[in-house]
Amino acid sequence: MQDDNKLDPAKKHRFQLELLTKEADEKKCALKIANLEIEQRQIQRKIDQLSVELAQKQSELKKEENERMMLQGEIRKIKRELNR
């Protein structure tokens, strides 16, 4: 009865080799996942930094646009005074 449950040595050896191969593949996969997670966090940090930079540039642009409009108004006012 017990002999029915035992694998023959060749089959057992194949299973052991397959197990080693699968374990090695799983470790490679786990390492790749860890590296991808690190890269993902780095990219997210870059996105966050770029978002801050974008907001600063948008604010700076708005300020410059307002300054330009004010200067254009002053230029028109001076030109009207000169044309009197």
C-alpha positions in Angstrom: 0.0 0.0 0.0 2.7 2.4 0.9 4.5 1.7 -2.4 1.5 3.2 -4.2 2.1 6.6 -2.6 5.8 6.7 -3.4 7.2 8.2 -6.6 9.7 6.4 -8.6 13.2 7.9 -8.3 13.3 9.3 -11.8 9.9 11.0 -11.4 10.9 12.4 -8.0 14.1 13.8 -9.5 12.2 15.5 -12.3 9.8 17.1 -9.7 12.8 18.2 -7.6 14.4 19.9 -10.7 11.1 21.5 -11.6 10.7 22.8 -8.1 14.2 24.3 -8.1 13.5 25.9 -11.4 10.1 27.3 -10.3 11.6 28.6 -7.1 14.4 30.4 -9.0 11.9 31.9 -11.4 9.7 33.1 -8.5 12.7 34.8 -6.8 13.6 36.5 -10.1 9.9 37.6 -10.4 9.9 38.9 -6.8 13.2 40.9 -7.4 11.7 42.4 -10.6 8.6 43.4 -8.7 10.7 45.1 -6.0 12.7 46.9 -8.6 9.5 48.1 -10.5 8.0 49.3 -7.2 11.2 51.3 -6.5 11.1 52.8 -10.0 7.4 53.6 -9.6 8.0 55.5 -6.4 10.9 57.4 -8.0 8.7 58.3 -11.0 5.9 59.4 -8.6 8.4 61.7 -6.8 9.4 63.2 -10.1 5.7 63.8 -10.9 5.2 65.5 -7.6 8.2 67.7 -8.1 7.1 68.6 -11.6 3.6 69.4 -10.4 5.1 71.8 -7.9 7.3 73.4 -10.5 4.4 73.6 -12.9 2.3 75.4 -10.3 5.2 77.9 -9.6 5.6 78.6 -13.3 1.9 79.1 -13.8 1.8 81.6 -10.9 4.9 83.3 -12.3 3.3 83.5 -15.8 0.1 85.0 -14.4 2.1 87.6 -12.5 4.0 88.5 -15.6 0.8 88.7 -17.7 -0.7 91.0 -15.2 2.5 93.2 -15.1 2.4 93.3 -18.9 -1.2 94.4 -19.0 -0.5 97.1 -16.5 2.5 98.3 -18.6 0.4 98.3 -21.8 -2.2 100.4 -20.1 0.4 102.9 -18.9 1.9 103.0 -22.5 -1.5 103.8 -24.0 -2.0 106.5 -21.4 1.4 108.1 -22.1 0.7 107.9 -25.9 -2.6 109.7 -25.5 -0.9 112.4 -23.5 1.7 112.8 -26.2 -0.9 113.0 -29.0 -2.8 115.9 -27.4 
